[in-house]
Amino acid sequence: MTDTQPTPVTRTPLWIRVTLVVSLALNLLVVGIVMGSVATRDRDRGAPGAQIGAARDLGPLPFVMALEPQDRRALGRALRSEASSLRQNREELRVRFEALLAAIRADTFDAETVRGLLAEQRDIGIERQLIGERILLDRLGEMNVDERRAYAERLDKSLRRVTNR
């Protein structure tokens, strides 16, 4: 009988596993946001969830929910004017996700390719957030000092409620 040594099992480095988990979480978040946006599209426009519409995927929700209903509606109108760039952005994100899946499924794992695709997805997410920031800043700039202070109070209460859970 020949003594053959079993080949040692090489584990995937921790940073790759963490990166994949984070990427999966971000992608699930994006899918959830898109599905939530589609699900609320036909709702009554007076409902609080409908007032924020597509704003959900542009940044932290407390910043949107702290706005008065008329400000959320104005934000929604501004977002609709950005619909083509957001749609293109969403399509770019989908394409990158498909490429990421292909890279992960490949017979030979190329960490640099996956890293690059994750970076591209992150950059696309940042682009979306920058659109949301610009629209929010425009809206805040249209408010008078009392309206901004009231907004700041609502935002403070909302964020404190989240951190005290």
SULKAHU-V667069 format. One record per residue. N is the residue number from 1. RES is the residue in three letters. SS is DSSP state (H for helix, E for strand, L for the rest). PHI is phi in whole degrees, -180 to 180 (none if undefined). D_CENTER is the distance of its C-alpha to the mean C-alpha in Angstrom with 2 decimals. Layout:
N/RES/SS/PHI/D_CENTER
N/RES/SS/PHI/D_CENTER
This chain:
1/MET/L/none/58.89
2/THR/L/-96/56.52
3/ASP/L/-92/54.34
4/THR/L/-106/50.88
5/GLN/L/-81/48.26
6/PRO/L/-66/44.98
7/THR/L/-72/42.23
8/PRO/L/-67/39.87
9/VAL/L/-82/36.41
10/THR/L/-93/33.87
11/ARG/L/-91/30.67
12/THR/L/-67/27.36
13/PRO/L/-57/26.59
14/LEU/H/-58/24.47
15/TRP/H/-63/21.98
16/ILE/H/-70/21.32
17/ARG/H/-63/20.89
18/VAL/H/-64/18.51
19/THR/H/-60/16.45
20/LEU/H/-65/16.44
21/VAL/H/-65/15.49
22/VAL/H/-63/12.51
23/SER/H/-62/11.50
24/LEU/H/-61/12.25
25/ALA/H/-62/10.28
26/LEU/H/-64/6.99
27/ASN/H/-67/8.30
28/LEU/H/-64/9.41
29/LEU/H/-62/6.28
30/VAL/H/-62/5.28
31/VAL/H/-61/8.99
32/GLY/H/-62/9.25
33/ILE/H/-65/7.24
34/VAL/H/-63/9.38
35/MET/H/-64/12.33
36/GLY/H/-64/12.15
37/SER/H/-65/12.14
38/VAL/H/-65/15.02
39/ALA/H/-66/16.77
40/THR/H/-95/16.95
41/ARG/L/-59/17.90
42/ASP/L/-96/21.59
43/ARG/L/-70/21.93
44/ASP/L/-56/24.35
45/ARG/L/-65/23.13
46/GLY/L/-83/24.65
47/ALA/L/-74/22.50
48/PRO/H/-55/20.03
49/GLY/H/-65/17.15
50/ALA/H/-74/18.16
51/GLN/H/-69/18.36
52/ILE/H/-94/14.69
53/GLY/H/39/13.95
54/ALA/H/-73/11.14
55/ALA/H/-62/10.31
56/ARG/H/-58/8.09
57/ASP/H/-99/5.03
58/LEU/H/-107/6.45
59/GLY/L/165/6.68
60/PRO/L/-60/8.61
61/LEU/H/-59/10.40
62/PRO/H/-56/13.78
63/PHE/H/-65/14.04
64/VAL/H/-81/14.01
65/MET/H/-67/16.16
66/ALA/L/-76/18.66
67/LEU/L/-73/19.60
68/GLU/L/-68/22.72
69/PRO/H/-53/22.55
70/GLN/H/-67/24.01
71/ASP/H/-72/21.46
72/ARG/H/-65/18.57
73/ARG/H/-64/20.54
74/ALA/H/-63/20.99
75/LEU/H/-62/17.29
76/GLY/H/-62/16.94
77/ARG/H/-63/19.80
78/ALA/H/-64/18.33
79/LEU/H/-66/15.11
80/ARG/H/-63/17.52
81/SER/H/-70/19.31
82/GLU/L/-98/16.28
83/ALA/H/-56/15.87
84/SER/H/-67/17.35
85/SER/H/-70/15.24
86/LEU/H/-69/11.97
87/ARG/H/-65/13.74
88/GLN/H/-63/14.84
89/ASN/H/-61/11.50
90/ARG/H/-64/10.32
91/GLU/H/-66/13.73
92/GLU/H/-61/13.51
93/LEU/H/-63/10.51
94/ARG/H/-63/12.73
95/VAL/H/-62/15.72
96/ARG/H/-65/14.44
97/PHE/H/-65/13.53
98/GLU/H/-62/17.06
99/ALA/H/-65/18.56
100/LEU/H/-63/17.06
101/LEU/H/-60/18.58
102/ALA/H/-63/21.80
103/ALA/H/-66/21.97
104/ILE/H/-71/21.61
105/ARG/H/-79/24.20
106/ALA/L/-59/26.60
107/ASP/L/-59/29.98
108/THR/L/-108/29.65
109/PHE/L/-80/26.51
110/ASP/L/-113/25.62
111/ALA/H/-61/23.50
112/GLU/H/-66/23.30
113/THR/H/-64/21.91
114/VAL/H/-63/19.20
115/ARG/H/-59/18.49
116/GLY/H/-63/18.34
117/LEU/H/-66/15.97
118/LEU/H/-63/13.54
119/ALA/H/-64/14.01
120/GLU/H/-63/13.46
121/GLN/H/-63/10.07
122/ARG/H/-61/9.20
123/ASP/H/-63/10.98
124/ILE/H/-65/9.30
125/GLY/H/-61/5.83
126/ILE/H/-65/8.38
127/GLU/H/-58/10.12
128/ARG/H/-63/7.68
129/GLN/H/-66/7.66
130/LEU/H/-64/11.37
131/ILE/H/-62/12.03
132/GLY/H/-62/10.91
133/GLU/H/-62/13.02
134/ARG/H/-61/15.85
135/ILE/H/-65/16.04
136/LEU/H/-64/16.06
137/LEU/H/-61/18.64
138/ASP/H/-60/20.69
139/ARG/H/-66/20.82
140/LEU/H/-63/21.81
141/GLY/H/-67/24.39
142/GLU/H/-83/25.94
143/MET/L/-83/26.53
144/ASN/L/-83/29.81
145/VAL/H/-61/30.19
146/ASP/H/-66/30.76
147/GLU/H/-65/27.64
148/ARG/H/-66/25.53
149/ARG/H/-65/27.31
150/ALA/H/-64/26.75
151/TYR/H/-61/23.01
152/ALA/H/-60/23.08
153/GLU/H/-65/25.04
154/ARG/H/-63/22.72
155/LEU/H/-65/19.70
156/ASP/H/-60/21.92
157/LYS/H/-62/23.00
158/SER/H/-63/19.56
159/LEU/H/-69/18.40
160/ARG/H/-66/21.80
161/ARG/H/-64/21.57
162/VAL/H/-68/18.38
163/THR/H/-76/20.02
164/ASN/L/-91/23.31
165/ARG/L/-74/22.26
